[in-house]
């Protein structure tokens, strides 16, 4: 089966047509979503990012026309933004979401100031989404796209989702959210993420529906049924490096088929629950989600994922300049470019191409 976008690609050989509309990216990280919009034919004219190391990688690889290194709380208050940012087709953003991750502290961290990573200023992470909506209210783009973790849809966090819908409504947008899995979108990685797609009310009439008796939202077909890409298709067979710690290596030797992670072996052999983040990568299955501290271990080789495999799993270009950032961290914090490209293509085909004809 031919995939719409190739997971194995380079910036040098990419054809970015820039004919589908203008995009600005917030919480831009190293530019995962930016590359997706570019692959779909959009012109990404700038970014806002708080992390100096990520910002440097973004600028090196994308050379943006407008680039702002500052918290979104101050960026949204600027009165010197160029007029071009008030004529966007898409405002994109992935507000930091560790407060809602099912692997984090969740409720215990809500409302607390914390650093997302070393080198950043302290922020209340669970309010950043609303700062992003404030920016949308100011810039008034045609479409707003926001990505976040699956944990938003679980437990008490669901009230936060309702608040997001309410704030988009106040900002003048119809909004819906979808839980999408990258593994059926041509991405060789299992990665479930929530996407909020909002369309400005004054241009939305032909594209809205009653989601339920209380909620009107935009309609769009976000069904993707591309064949899954298993790990054996993207593995670097030439890498026979052994890089596991002594303990993990010892436990790896005692693995049995069906073990999900090193902790399964640790419980069986040591009666101790530990190293459950060291998940096994099976060749006949789609690779596990890349996290900022990727600890996945190959089931058939005594090593972790290498840079080539991380780029393949994350659909990052193989000539990307990481500027000293750990590939696993940067890719793990990013939306896979192909995932964004698939969504951006749907947005253009079903909304923007028709809106722009008016």
C-alpha positions as CSV (number, residue, x, y, z in Angstrom):
1,X,0.0,0.0,0.0
2,X,1.3,3.4,-0.9
3,X,1.2,6.0,1.9
4,X,0.1,9.6,1.3
5,X,3.3,10.9,2.9
6,X,6.6,9.1,3.2
7,X,7.9,8.6,6.8
8,X,11.5,8.3,5.4
9,X,12.4,11.7,3.9
10,X,14.8,14.6,4.0
11,X,14.5,18.3,4.2
12,X,16.9,18.6,1.3
13,X,14.7,16.7,-1.1
14,X,11.3,17.8,0.2
15,X,9.0,19.8,-2.1
16,X,7.3,22.5,-0.1
17,X,4.9,24.2,-2.4
18,X,3.6,26.9,0.1
19,X,0.4,27.3,-1.9
20,X,-2.2,26.2,0.5
21,X,-2.2,29.1,3.0
22,X,-0.3,30.7,5.9
23,X,0.4,29.1,9.3
24,X,1.9,30.4,12.5
25,X,3.0,27.8,15.1
26,X,2.9,28.3,18.9
27,X,4.7,26.0,21.4
28,X,6.7,25.1,18.3
29,X,9.3,22.9,19.8
30,X,11.7,21.7,17.1
31,X,9.0,22.1,14.4
32,X,7.3,18.7,14.1
33,X,3.9,20.3,13.2
34,X,5.6,22.9,11.1
35,X,7.2,20.3,8.9
36,X,3.8,18.6,8.6
37,X,2.1,21.8,7.4
38,X,5.0,22.3,4.9
39,X,4.6,18.7,3.6
40,X,0.9,19.5,3.1
41,X,1.7,22.6,1.0
42,X,1.3,25.3,3.6
43,X,3.7,28.3,4.2
44,X,4.6,28.4,7.9
45,X,5.7,32.0,8.4
46,X,6.8,31.9,12.1
47,X,6.8,30.5,15.5
48,X,6.6,31.2,19.2
49,X,8.6,29.0,21.6
50,X,9.9,29.4,25.2
51,X,12.7,26.9,25.2
52,X,16.0,28.5,23.9
53,X,17.4,25.1,22.8
54,X,14.3,24.1,20.9
55,X,14.1,27.6,19.5
56,X,17.6,27.4,18.1
57,X,16.8,24.0,16.5
58,X,13.6,25.5,15.0
59,X,15.4,28.5,13.5
60,X,18.3,26.4,12.2
61,X,16.0,24.0,10.3
62,X,13.2,26.3,9.3
63,X,14.6,29.9,9.0
64,X,11.2,31.4,10.0
65,X,10.2,34.9,8.8
66,X,9.0,35.7,12.3
67,X,10.4,34.1,15.4
68,X,9.5,34.9,19.1
69,X,11.4,33.4,22.0
70,X,9.2,34.2,24.9
71,X,6.3,32.8,27.0
72,X,2.9,32.9,25.3
73,X,1.6,34.9,28.2
74,X,3.7,37.9,27.0
75,X,3.6,37.1,23.3
76,X,-0.2,37.3,23.3
77,X,0.0,40.9,24.7
78,X,2.3,42.3,22.1
79,X,1.1,45.3,20.2
80,X,3.9,45.2,17.6
81,X,2.9,42.0,15.8
82,X,3.2,42.2,11.9
83,X,-0.1,42.5,10.0
84,X,0.6,39.2,8.3
85,X,-0.1,37.4,11.6
86,X,-3.6,38.9,11.5
87,X,-4.3,37.2,8.1
88,X,-3.5,33.6,9.0
89,X,-5.2,30.5,7.5
90,X,-4.2,28.4,10.5
91,X,-3.0,29.2,14.0
92,X,-1.3,26.0,15.3
93,X,-0.3,25.1,18.8
94,X,0.6,22.2,21.2
95,X,0.3,23.7,24.7
96,X,2.6,21.7,27.2
97,X,0.4,19.0,28.6
98,X,2.3,17.1,31.3
99,X,-0.3,18.1,33.9
100,X,-2.8,15.9,32.1
101,X,-0.6,13.0,31.0
102,X,-1.7,9.6,32.3
103,X,2.0,9.0,33.1
104,X,2.3,12.1,35.2
105,X,1.0,13.4,38.6
106,X,-2.2,14.8,36.9
107,X,-4.5,16.3,39.6
108,X,-1.7,16.8,42.1
109,X,0.0,19.2,39.6
110,X,-3.0,21.1,38.5
111,X,-2.8,24.8,39.3
112,X,0.8,24.6,40.4
113,X,3.7,26.6,38.9
114,X,6.4,24.3,37.5
115,X,9.1,24.2,34.9
116,X,8.3,22.1,31.8
117,X,12.1,21.4,31.5
118,X,15.4,22.8,32.7
119,X,16.1,26.3,31.4
120,X,12.5,27.4,31.2
121,X,10.7,29.8,33.4
122,X,8.0,28.4,35.8
123,X,4.5,28.5,34.5
124,X,1.1,27.0,35.4
125,X,1.0,24.5,32.6
126,X,-2.7,23.8,32.6
127,X,-3.6,27.5,31.8
128,X,-1.4,27.7,28.7
129,X,-4.2,26.4,26.5
130,X,-6.3,29.4,27.5
131,X,-3.5,31.8,26.7
132,X,-3.4,30.2,23.3
133,X,-7.1,30.8,22.8
134,X,-6.6,34.4,23.9
135,X,-4.0,34.7,21.1
136,X,-6.5,33.2,18.6
137,X,-9.1,35.8,19.8
138,X,-6.6,38.5,19.0
139,X,-5.3,37.3,15.7
140,X,-8.6,35.9,14.4
141,X,-7.2,33.1,12.1
142,X,-9.6,31.2,9.9
143,X,-8.7,27.9,11.6
144,X,-7.2,27.0,14.9
145,X,-5.5,23.6,15.5
146,X,-4.5,22.5,18.9
147,X,-2.9,19.2,19.9
148,X,-2.8,17.6,23.4
149,X,-2.5,14.4,25.3
150,X,-5.1,11.6,25.5
151,X,-5.2,12.2,29.2
152,X,-7.4,15.2,28.7
153,X,-10.3,12.9,28.0
154,X,-9.9,10.9,31.2
155,X,-11.3,11.4,34.6
156,X,-11.6,14.9,36.1
157,X,-9.7,16.4,33.1
158,X,-12.9,16.1,31.0
159,X,-14.2,19.3,32.8
160,X,-11.1,21.0,31.4
161,X,-12.1,20.0,27.9
162,X,-15.5,21.6,28.4
163,X,-13.8,24.8,29.5
164,X,-11.7,24.7,26.3
165,X,-14.9,24.5,24.2
166,X,-16.4,27.3,26.2
167,X,-13.4,29.6,25.7
168,X,-13.3,28.9,21.9
169,X,-17.0,29.7,21.8
170,X,-16.3,33.1,23.5
171,X,-13.5,33.7,21.1
172,X,-15.8,33.4,18.2
173,X,-15.1,29.8,17.0
174,X,-17.0,26.6,16.6
175,X,-14.8,23.7,17.9
176,X,-14.7,20.0,18.0
177,X,-12.1,17.5,19.3
178,X,-11.0,14.1,18.0
179,X,-8.8,11.4,19.5
180,X,-6.5,10.3,16.7
181,X,-4.0,7.5,16.5
182,X,-0.9,8.2,14.3
183,X,-0.4,4.5,13.5
184,X,-3.3,4.6,11.0
185,X,-2.0,7.8,9.4
186,X,1.2,6.5,7.9
187,X,3.3,7.0,11.0
188,X,5.3,4.0,12.2
189,X,4.4,4.7,15.8
190,X,1.5,4.2,18.2
191,X,0.7,7.7,19.3
192,X,-2.8,8.8,20.5
193,X,-3.4,12.5,20.7
194,X,-6.4,14.8,21.1
195,X,-6.8,17.4,18.3
196,X,-9.0,20.4,18.7
197,X,-10.1,21.9,15.3
198,X,-11.8,25.3,15.5
199,X,-13.3,27.4,12.6
200,X,-14.2,31.1,12.9
201,X,-17.9,31.5,13.1
202,X,-18.3,34.1,10.4
203,X,-17.0,31.7,7.7
204,X,-18.2,28.4,9.2
205,X,-21.9,28.2,8.2
206,X,-21.5,25.5,5.5
207,X,-19.2,23.4,7.6
208,X,-21.0,23.0,11.0
209,X,-23.3,20.4,12.5
210,X,-25.1,19.8,15.7
211,X,-22.8,17.5,17.6
212,X,-25.5,17.0,20.2
213,X,-28.5,19.0,21.3
214,X,-26.3,21.4,23.3
215,X,-23.3,21.8,21.1
216,X,-22.7,23.1,17.5
217,X,-19.3,22.2,16.1
218,X,-17.4,22.0,12.8
219,X,-17.7,18.8,10.7
220,X,-14.8,17.3,8.9
221,X,-13.8,13.7,8.0
222,X,-10.8,12.7,10.0
223,X,-10.9,9.0,9.3
224,X,-7.6,7.6,8.2
225,X,-7.2,4.0,7.3
226,X,-3.6,3.7,6.0
227,X,-1.9,0.3,6.6
228,X,0.0,0.2,9.8
229,X,3.8,0.2,9.5
230,X,5.4,-2.4,11.7
231,X,8.8,-1.9,13.4
232,X,10.5,-4.5,11.1
233,X,9.9,-2.2,8.2
234,X,11.8,0.7,9.7
235,X,14.5,-1.0,11.9
236,X,18.2,-0.3,11.3
237,X,19.3,-3.9,10.7
238,X,23.0,-2.8,10.5
239,X,23.1,-1.5,14.1
240,X,24.3,-4.3,16.4
241,X,25.4,-2.0,19.2
242,X,24.7,-3.2,22.7
243,X,24.0,-0.2,24.9
244,X,21.8,-1.5,27.8
245,X,22.9,-1.1,31.4
246,X,24.2,-4.1,33.2
247,X,21.0,-4.8,35.0
248,X,18.7,-4.3,32.0
249,X,21.0,-6.4,29.9
250,X,20.9,-9.2,32.5
251,X,17.1,-9.0,32.6
252,X,16.8,-8.8,28.8
253,X,18.5,-12.2,28.6
254,X,15.6,-13.7,30.6
255,X,12.8,-12.3,28.4
256,X,10.0,-14.5,27.1
257,X,7.7,-13.8,24.2
258,X,4.8,-11.7,25.3
259,X,6.7,-9.6,27.9
260,X,5.6,-6.0,27.4
261,X,8.5,-4.3,29.2
262,X,11.5,-5.0,31.4
263,X,9.4,-4.7,34.5
264,X,7.6,-7.9,33.5
265,X,10.9,-9.7,33.8
266,X,11.9,-7.8,36.9
267,X,8.7,-8.9,38.7
268,X,9.2,-12.5,37.5
269,X,12.9,-12.8,38.4
270,X,13.3,-10.3,41.3
271,X,9.8,-9.9,42.6
272,X,10.4,-6.2,42.1
273,X,8.3,-3.7,40.0
274,X,10.7,-1.4,38.2
275,X,11.8,-0.2,34.8
276,X,8.2,-0.4,33.4
277,X,9.2,2.5,31.0
278,X,11.6,0.2,29.2
279,X,9.0,-1.2,26.9
280,X,9.8,-3.8,24.3
281,X,9.8,-3.1,20.6
282,X,8.5,-6.2,18.7
283,X,9.4,-6.4,15.0
284,X,5.9,-7.6,14.0
285,X,4.1,-4.7,15.8
286,X,3.9,-1.0,15.4
287,X,6.5,0.8,17.5
288,X,5.6,2.2,20.9
289,X,5.2,5.9,21.5
290,X,8.4,8.0,21.6
291,X,8.5,9.9,24.9
292,X,10.9,12.6,26.0
293,X,12.9,10.0,27.8
294,X,12.5,7.1,25.4
295,X,13.6,3.9,27.0
296,X,12.2,1.4,24.6
297,X,14.3,-1.7,24.1
298,X,14.3,-3.9,21.0
299,X,13.1,-7.4,21.7
300,X,15.5,-9.0,19.2
301,X,18.6,-6.8,19.8
302,X,20.2,-5.7,23.1
303,X,19.8,-2.0,22.5
304,X,17.5,1.0,22.5
305,X,16.1,2.8,19.4
306,X,18.9,4.6,17.6
307,X,18.6,8.0,15.8
308,X,17.6,6.5,12.5
309,X,14.8,4.5,14.0
310,X,13.6,7.5,16.1
311,X,13.5,9.6,12.9
312,X,11.6,6.9,11.1
313,X,9.1,6.3,14.0
314,X,8.6,10.1,14.5
315,X,8.6,10.8,10.7
316,X,11.3,13.3,11.2
317,X,13.6,14.1,8.3
318,X,16.9,12.2,8.4
319,X,18.9,15.4,7.7
320,X,17.3,17.3,10.6
321,X,19.9,19.3,12.6
322,X,19.1,18.6,16.3
323,X,21.5,21.3,17.4
324,X,22.7,19.3,20.4
325,X,19.3,18.3,21.6
326,X,18.7,14.6,22.3
327,X,16.8,13.2,19.3
328,X,14.5,11.2,21.5
329,X,13.5,14.2,23.6
330,X,13.0,16.6,20.6
331,X,11.0,14.0,18.6
332,X,9.1,12.7,21.6
333,X,7.9,16.3,22.4
334,X,6.8,16.9,18.8
335,X,3.8,16.1,16.8
336,X,4.9,13.7,14.1
337,X,5.2,15.7,10.8
338,X,3.2,13.1,8.8
339,X,0.4,13.2,11.4
340,X,0.1,16.9,11.0
341,X,0.4,16.7,7.2
342,X,-2.6,14.3,7.1
343,X,-4.8,16.6,9.2
344,X,-3.7,19.7,7.4
345,X,-4.6,18.1,4.1
346,X,-8.1,17.4,5.3
347,X,-8.5,20.9,6.6
348,X,-7.4,22.3,3.2
349,X,-9.5,20.0,1.1
350,X,-12.7,20.2,3.2
351,X,-12.5,23.8,4.6
352,X,-9.9,26.2,3.3
353,X,-10.1,25.4,-0.4
354,X,-13.8,26.1,-0.3
355,X,-13.6,29.1,1.9
356,X,-10.9,30.7,-0.2
357,X,-13.1,30.4,-3.3
358,X,-15.7,32.7,-1.8
